[in-house]
Structure formats: structure tokens, C-alpha cells
Amino acid sequence: RYEGKALTKDLVGRQNSCRVVLRAVQPNRGLHGHPLINDILLFFGVTDCTSKSYGNRNQYSVVRATFKAIMTHESLEDESLKRGKRLVNIQQAKRLQI
């Protein structure tokens, strides 16, 4: 989570014909989108996110696709290690939306 309440980048999860997109938004925007996805994100402590579900909106498929999307999330520390950059540079870029 970015600053303890938001996502660092957009995430996508798929289950059967259901696709869930979790979009990172600006701070203090709140949760918007599918109510079931919002409950799951709130349980994980994410308070700033927009969600959209495509395809079959069966409850089980939506939940499973949401968990798959959350499992692909990487923190800023992990991302900086993969890129070989300093964490301070990545946080500044995120703040400036570069």
C-alpha cells in the first residue's frame, strides 16, 4: 500500500470470464466501484481506489479476480529493488505523478 491507504499502480485480476481492474487514484478520493470489491479493499486497509469489473459478474468470480489482482501488488520498496533505483527517487516520481 502507498502511504498506508492507496495502491501504487493499477492492478488487474482475472477469473474465468470476469476481469477486475483496480485503479490507483489521488489521495482522499475514496472507494468507488463495485460494492463487493470495495468491501474487500476496505478490509485490506485500502481507502483510495476505483474499481471496475468486466464480463461475468458472478460474486465468486468477482471475489476471486479481486484477490488475484491484490496478489500482484508490489510495494514501492519491491519496485525500487527490481528497477535498481533508490526509493526516494520513486517516491518523488509518484508524488509528482511522473
Disulfide bonds with the S-S distance in Angstrom:
none
